[in-house]
Amino acid sequence: MGSYRFILSGGGTGGHIYPALAIANELKRRHPDAKFLFVGAKDRMEMEKVPQAGYEIKGLWIRGLQRKLTLKNMMFPIKLMHSLYNAGRILSRFKPHLVVGTGGFASGPLLYRASAKGLPCVLQEQNSFAGITNKLLKDKVKKIFVAYDGMERFFPADKLVKTGNPVRADLLDLNMDQGPAQEFFGLEPGKTTLLVLGGSLGAKSVNELVAQKLGYFDRKGLQLLWQCGKGYISQYADKESKTVKVHAFLNRMDMAYAAADLIVSRAGAGAVSELCLVGKPVVFIPSPWVAEDHQTKNAEAMVAHNAAVMIKESQLQADFEKELGHLLVSKERREELSRNCRAQALPRATAHICDEIEKILTA
């Protein structure tokens, strides 16, 4: 035990990258002598994030299909053949004992070639509505780790293991006091705090809404911790005040969650899983622009358990003040959402996935 070699493939967004890193970190903790290699798509964020986390990564020349006829689409078959060839070379050289796919287009060629070579492969699907790459690979893998019920709509039932989504290790023990967390961000201890999260890149419509509602928040006695995204910080930095703290990115998410009384967030799978652990009242504003409308389906799955509020982008002007106002005046509603949100949490997700991987390795 311990001299295993693992390939992990997935990327394009943080929702695919961070679960792969969490799985790698747990496998490394259990098997310190193991070797790891990540495979991603050239020019995507994994090529930066994975080396920052201390792992080697190889890039494939692959991109997803565009929704309309473009030159990029005409190049897709060439890129696919090129990626399949290079994936085979990577596998032959590294000789992994097991391959993990977390979604995203780069994982398609890699896991296809790995399964063809008879290597054991597993998938981790973060969303309540399965991604196209994972659906295409479903018959070629041994296990599929999911975070939601009802995933037999997309995958063979005998391969499914409901584990939840891996989350950052620093969020597994959220016992921090609110006052010191608020002081950490320069906020007033004890004042009702709204945390706004638009994802790591930011969200245009969420930022526009928040900027428009600053007067409303002030009238309601709220202070604001606002992650606007690195693409928007220059636009909104001047909104900073005693009661409004604007950040491109929040590096201490444990502190940010501890400081908050209420949260407004996008509904990416990773964010939803983290927020279940946090267990505070959440208003989800799902992005309508992501593939297969994943975020809306993730938010709807939470609403179905009465564990969150969802407002579609098209309804923000009509419904935002009404929904947030109701949460502010109803302690019972806030407590109900918090209780039901925590009930959806699966804090052992990463460990559970690695337990299942070890079963495959020792079978």
Secondary structure, 3 states (H helix, E strand, C coil): CCCCEEEEECCCCHHHHHHHHHHHHHHHHHCCCCEEEEEEECCCCHHHHHHHCCCCEEEECCCCCCCCCCHHHHHHHHHHHHHHHHHHHHHHHHCCCEEEECCCCCHHHHHHHHHHCCCCEEEEECCCCCCHHHHHHHHHCCEEEECCCCHHHCCCHHHEEECCCCCCHHHCCCCCCHHHHHHHCCCCCCCCEEEEECCCCCCHHHHHHHHHCHHHHHHCCCEEEEECCCCCHHHHHHHCCCCEEEECCCCCHHHHHHHCCEEEECCCHHHHHHHHHHCCCEEECCCCCCHHHHHHHHHHHHHHCCCCEECCHHHHHHHHHHHHHHHHHCHHHHHHHHHHHHHCCCCCHHHHHHHHHHHHHHC
